[in-house]
Amino acid sequence: MFLSPHSLHPPILKTPQQQADAAAAVASLVARRRHLFDLTLGPKAVYDIPLATISADKGFDAMIGVALRGGAATSMVVDTGNACLIMPRFEDIQALADPSPYTVLTSGPEPWGCQANLVRGPIDLADVDGSVFTIPNCLFWACTGDNPQGGGRTANFGAGCLRQWFQAEGQELKPAQAFTPAFPYAEFDFAPADAVLSATSSVKVAANSVLRITQAPPAGYAWFDILAGDWMALTPHRLSLGGALTTWPAAGRTAMAMIDTGGTCAYLVDPDQLVSAQAWPPMAASNPGWCAPGWGCETTQRAFTLELGDAQNSFTYTLDTAAMPPAVQGETLVMCQTNDYMRNQYGMNIGGISALALSIVVDYGARRVGLKVKRP
């Protein structure tokens, strides 16, 4: 199992032992699946692609199995902070009994720095019933060497939807599913929070989460146009803490709310100190370990209510971890004057914890995000 760096949140697994435990647990989970890549099963209108969640210290990532045609599946992080597929080993293509479906277009560094080949060819995702969702002409990077800055190979299933795709060799470089226009919808259906999250440094690997790929839009969602830019984001309109309306985001600033399907609590940048300089007793919490000393962070356990959306419509939800199982309770929002994980953008990341309270669907065709509150 390859564990890539992230764009929008710190690594969940921090020690070699955690990484070894997670790799063993994911391998065991995959081995227990009875049906894998049964090409005799016919096409469907809906595919449920199994996700394994890996959690430690109340943070989590989702892992998906991605296979080359005729090869074994590789587990990689599902990352909405990245907008392309990055396979860890070009050597796996060379080792196929028939590598002819794969064409190398060019070579260069992939987004995290590994030297890689830009490849076009088929990618297979196994449904929970063993049927196969095939992306026949996917454009993706395949690493040919380790990252010169350390960290080994990149393995990243970029799922971020952008208003304008990146370009490579005159081609649109986009998430794998965006190469299948007949199936534009990706719905993230996570297991309940207490089944996913580990509150300690002990690694927890869980099944029963899926990425649902559909031809038709799922029902019950409020839909919003994605902001222009390099990240999948909506606009935060209003933020309340503990039932009290704040003045964040600052008037006159263009703010963004990144849609993250992994990670930890929500966080925001607050250079104007509209909330980050406040004290929140008795609901203050210790800053998570990823907060750097110079960031000026303040962490709260208070429930927050966020109104976000686009220029036409908005959606409001409340995240109150006190109402969640004990393993989920604790910090809800980290407020920093600066935060490297915001990539020099003003705004917030709604946090992986929000992905456990909300259902999220991405429309790669119309460049939209759909949101709805999960039922208790």
Order of alpha helices (4+ residues) and beta strands (2+ residues): alpha-beta-beta-beta-beta-alpha-beta-beta-beta-beta-beta-beta-beta-alpha-beta-beta-beta-beta-beta-beta-beta-beta-beta-beta-beta-beta-alpha-beta-beta
